[in-house]
Amino acid sequence: MKDATGELSMTAVAVVAIAGIAGLFGTFVWPQIRANITRNTYCSQANCDATTCDGQWCTCTYLDNEGNDQTVRCPDESSNDDVIN
């Protein structure tokens, strides 16, 4: 019976640890990944004007699914920076 109790408690520890890791991923990592995917999608179809760039970011416009102009901040491709914050 002691073995069964030990296995049950280790299973509970594993479930709590997996839930904790999933919670941290969902809170901190996934929003950044989702924002990057969204930004890359919209920036690939955006019209950027060099006058709206600040050396690292450009404010660009794109047409949404309903045909309305929307704005998005895209990386400045003319920048020499390798890292974009």
NORJOPE-V580220 format. One record per residue. RES is the residue in one small letter. SS is DSSP state (H for helix, E for strand, - for the rest). PHI is phi as a letter, one per 40 degrees, with the letter a starting at -180 (999 if undefined). OMEGA is omega in degrees with one decimal (NA if undefined). Layout:
# NORJOPE-V580220
res=RES ss=SS phi=PHI omega=OMEGA
res=RES ss=SS phi=PHI omega=OMEGA
This chain:
# NORJOPE-V580220
res=m ss=- phi=999 omega=179.5
res=k ss=H phi=c omega=178.7
res=d ss=H phi=c omega=179.8
res=a ss=H phi=c omega=178.4
res=t ss=H phi=c omega=178.3
res=g ss=H phi=c omega=178.3
res=e ss=H phi=c omega=178.4
res=l ss=H phi=c omega=-179.4
res=s ss=H phi=c omega=177.0
res=m ss=H phi=c omega=176.2
res=t ss=H phi=c omega=178.7
res=a ss=H phi=c omega=178.1
res=v ss=H phi=c omega=179.9
res=a ss=H phi=c omega=179.5
res=v ss=H phi=c omega=178.9
res=v ss=H phi=c omega=179.4
res=a ss=H phi=c omega=178.9
res=i ss=H phi=c omega=178.3
res=a ss=H phi=c omega=178.1
res=g ss=H phi=c omega=178.6
res=i ss=H phi=c omega=178.2
res=a ss=H phi=c omega=177.8
res=g ss=H phi=c omega=177.8
res=l ss=H phi=c omega=178.0
res=f ss=H phi=c omega=-178.8
res=g ss=H phi=c omega=-177.9
res=t ss=H phi=c omega=-171.6
res=f ss=H phi=b omega=-171.5
res=v ss=H phi=c omega=-174.8
res=w ss=H phi=c omega=178.0
res=p ss=H phi=d omega=177.8
res=q ss=H phi=c omega=179.1
res=i ss=H phi=c omega=-179.2
res=r ss=H phi=c omega=178.5
res=a ss=H phi=c omega=178.8
res=n ss=H phi=c omega=177.8
res=i ss=H phi=c omega=-179.7
res=t ss=H phi=c omega=-179.6
res=r ss=H phi=c omega=179.8
res=n ss=H phi=c omega=178.9
res=t ss=H phi=c omega=-177.4
res=y ss=H phi=c omega=-178.9
res=c ss=H phi=c omega=179.8
res=s ss=H phi=c omega=-179.8
res=q ss=- phi=b omega=-176.1
res=a ss=- phi=c omega=173.1
res=n ss=E phi=b omega=-178.3
res=c ss=- phi=b omega=177.6
res=d ss=- phi=b omega=-176.4
res=a ss=H phi=c omega=-179.3
res=t ss=H phi=c omega=179.9
res=t ss=H phi=c omega=-178.5
res=c ss=E phi=c omega=178.5
res=d ss=- phi=b omega=179.6
res=g ss=- phi=h omega=178.9
res=q ss=- phi=b omega=-178.4
res=w ss=E phi=b omega=174.1
res=c ss=E phi=b omega=173.0
res=t ss=E phi=c omega=-172.5
res=c ss=E phi=b omega=177.3
res=t ss=E phi=b omega=175.6
res=y ss=E phi=a omega=177.1
res=l ss=E phi=c omega=176.7
res=d ss=- phi=c omega=-176.1
res=n ss=- phi=c omega=-179.6
res=e ss=- phi=c omega=178.8
res=g ss=- phi=g omega=179.4
res=n ss=- phi=c omega=175.9
res=d ss=E phi=c omega=175.8
res=q ss=E phi=b omega=177.8
res=t ss=E phi=b omega=177.9
res=v ss=E phi=a omega=175.8
res=r ss=E phi=c omega=-177.9
res=c ss=E phi=b omega=175.5
res=p ss=E phi=c omega=178.4
res=d ss=- phi=c omega=-176.9
res=e ss=- phi=c omega=178.6
res=s ss=- phi=c omega=179.9
res=s ss=- phi=c omega=177.7
res=n ss=- phi=c omega=-179.2
res=d ss=- phi=c omega=176.5
res=d ss=- phi=c omega=-177.2
res=v ss=- phi=b omega=177.2
res=i ss=- phi=b omega=-179.0
res=n ss=- phi=c omega=NA
